[in-house]
């Protein structure tokens, strides 16, 4: 009888510890997060664009991954959105982009609400079937209610050539009858993760 109760208690403890570990990760809040990029045309006209659908996970060991649904690109001009999806991102072949990195989880866990620290991280960025390492200076801030804000301190410059996107940019330039579209693309991010 005692052995049965001990087994039941151990089983309950095992199940509860599994549930705790399953909820130890942080999930990206799409509604309160943003991923923006800037296009520069005619050498001096800059426009800010965004993606409406992003998801991500920050694991309890510091591994972080964010996925971007490329068909959710939003430039405020539907015709341009359609061209970007078809010509630039080729979403039928490459529906999403992703970025993975490692954050300093010990420092994150030591933060009190309102405290932050900066960290230079290597991002493994995968777009259009290509993967490259890019460096980013990130600020991590502890928010109330078990939330974290991970944001870029400076824009990350993405070189379109590294991801085989120059051809698509040139097609967009021709379709829009523009003299130039920059192939250096500044990207900024504000990601809210929550438990």
C-alpha positions in Angstrom: 0.0 0.0 0.0 2.8 2.4 1.0 4.7 1.4 -2.1 1.8 2.2 -4.3 1.4 5.7 -2.7 5.1 6.3 -3.1 4.9 5.4 -6.8 1.9 7.6 -7.3 3.7 10.5 -5.6 6.8 10.0 -7.7 4.7 9.8 -10.9 2.9 13.1 -10.0 6.3 14.8 -9.3 7.7 13.5 -12.6 4.6 14.8 -14.5 4.7 18.2 -12.7 8.5 18.6 -13.4 7.8 17.8 -17.1 5.1 20.4 -17.3 7.4 23.0 -15.7 10.2 22.3 -18.2 7.7 22.5 -21.0 6.7 26.0 -20.0 10.3 27.2 -19.2 10.7 28.5 -22.8 9.7 31.9 -24.0 7.4 32.2 -27.0 7.5 35.2 -29.4 4.4 37.4 -29.2 3.7 38.2 -32.9 1.1 41.0 -32.1 3.6 43.0 -30.0 6.8 42.2 -32.0 8.1 43.9 -35.1 10.5 43.1 -37.9 11.2 46.0 -40.2 13.4 46.6 -43.3 14.1 49.7 -45.3 14.3 49.9 -49.0 16.1 52.9 -50.6 15.2 53.9 -54.1 16.4 56.7 -56.4 19.5 56.9 -54.1 17.7 59.0 -51.4 14.1 57.8 -50.9 13.8 55.4 -48.0 10.7 53.4 -47.1 10.0 51.3 -44.1 8.4 47.9 -44.6 7.4 45.1 -42.2 6.3 41.5 -41.9 2.9 40.8 -40.3 3.6 37.2 -39.4 6.6 36.1 -37.3 7.0 33.4 -34.7 9.8 32.3 -32.5 11.0 30.5 -29.4 13.7 31.4 -26.8 14.6 28.2 -25.1 15.6 27.9 -21.5 19.3 27.2 -22.6 19.5 30.5 -24.5 18.9 29.1 -28.0 16.7 31.4 -30.0 14.9 31.0 -33.3 12.6 33.3 -35.2 10.7 32.4 -38.4 9.3 34.9 -40.8 6.4 34.1 -43.2 7.6 36.0 -46.3 4.1 36.2 -47.8 3.2 38.5 -44.9 5.4 41.3 -46.2 3.7 44.6 -45.8 4.9 47.7 -47.7 1.5 49.5 -47.6 1.2 49.1 -51.3 -0.6 45.8 -52.3 0.8 45.8 -55.8 4.3 46.1 -54.5 3.6 43.4 -51.9 2.5 41.0 -54.6 5.6 41.8 -56.7 7.9 41.2 -53.7 6.3 37.9 -52.9 6.5 36.6 -56.5 9.7 38.2 -57.8 12.0 38.9 -54.9 11.2 36.4 -52.2 9.7 33.7 -54.5 7.4 32.6 -51.7 6.2 29.5 -53.6 9.8 28.1 -53.4 11.0 29.8 -50.3 8.0 30.5 -48.0 9.9 31.6 -44.9 13.1 33.0 -43.6 14.6 32.2 -40.3 17.2 33.5 -37.9 18.9 31.6 -35.1 21.3 32.7 -32.4 22.4 32.1 -28.8 21.5 34.6 -26.0 23.2 34.8 -22.6 20.6 33.0 -20.6 22.4 33.4 -17.2 22.3 37.2 -17.6 18.7 37.0 -18.7 17.6 35.0 -15.7 19.4 37.5 -13.4 17.6 40.5 -14.7 15.0 42.3 -12.6 12.0 44.0 -14.3 13.2 47.1 -16.1 16.9 46.0 -16.2 18.7 45.3 -19.5 22.0 44.4 -21.0 23.5 44.4 -24.5 25.1 41.5 -26.3 26.8 41.2 -29.6 25.5 38.0 -31.2 26.1 36.0 -34.4 22.9 35.5 -36.3 22.5 32.5 -38.6 20.2 34.1 -41.2 18.5 31.9 -43.8 16.7 33.5 -46.7 16.0 32.4 -50.3 17.7 29.1 -49.8 20.9 30.7 -48.6 22.4 30.9 -45.1 24.9 33.5 -43.9 26.3 34.7 -40.5 25.6 38.3 -39.7 26.5 40.2 -36.5 24.0 42.1 -34.5 24.1 44.2 -31.3 21.1 43.3 -29.3 19.6 44.7 -26.1 17.7 42.3 -23.8 15.3 43.9 -21.4 13.2 42.2 -18.7 9.6 43.2 -18.7 6.8 42.5 -16.2 4.8 39.3 -16.3 7.7 37.0 -17.4 8.2 38.9 -20.7 11.5 39.8 -22.4 12.2 42.4 -25.1 15.0 41.6 -27.5 15.7 44.5 -29.8 18.4 45.6 -32.2 20.5 48.5 -30.9 21.7 49.3 -34.4 20.2 48.2 -37.8 21.6 45.0 -39.2 22.7 45.5 -42.8 21.7 42.7 -45.1 23.5 42.4 -48.4 21.1 41.1 -51.0 24.0 39.5 -53.0 24.7 37.2 -50.1 21.2 35.7 -50.4 20.8 35.7 -54.2 18.3 38.5 -54.1 19.9 41.0 -56.5 18.2 39.5 -59.6 14.8 40.0 -57.9 15.6 43.5 -56.9 16.6 44.4 -60.5 13.3 43.0 -61.8 11.5 45.0 -59.2 13.4 48.1 -60.3 12.5 47.5 -63.9 8.8 46.9 -63.2 8.7 50.1 -61.1 10.7 52.1 -63.6 13.2 53.2 -61.0 16.8 54.2 -61.7 18.0 52.3 -58.6 17.1 50.2 -55.6 19.8 49.7 -53.0 21.0 46.1 -52.4 22.1 47.0 -48.9 19.1 46.6 -46.7 18.9 47.9 -43.1 16.8 45.6 -40.8 15.5 46.3 -37.3 13.7 44.1 -34.8 11.8 44.3 -31.6 10.9 40.9 -30.4 8.7 40.3 -27.3 9.1 36.9 -25.8 6.7 35.6 -23.0 6.3 32.6 -20.9 
